[in-house]
Amino acid sequence: METDGRLEQTTTHEWNHGIGEIVSALLANGLTLTGLTEHRSVPWNALPGRMTCDEHDEWRLIEHPERVPLSYTLRARKS
């Protein structure tokens, strides 16, 4: 979702877990999945030499960008 607002809280947390593991953990803890969106770009050069920066300052894979999402947004709520 695009916004003109400036983010004040910019701390991020990253872990290398499969999507199935993450969704299973959410469901096992009583959360309901309300949305899952895959993204073909990230705001940093995650794979130097294999990415290109687009007109929105987002980095995308040069070859076969359709093969794998680079990030995702997951929404869940407590049931």
Sequence and secondary structure as in RCSB ss.txt:
>XXXX:A:sequence
METDGRLEQTTTHEWNHGIGEIVSALLANGLTLTGLTEHRSVPWNALPGRMTCDEHDEWRLIEHPERVPLSYTLR
ARKS
>XXXX:A:secstr
   SS  S          HHHHHHHHHHTTEEEEEEEEES BSS SSTTSEEE TTS EEESS TTSS SEEEEE
EEE 
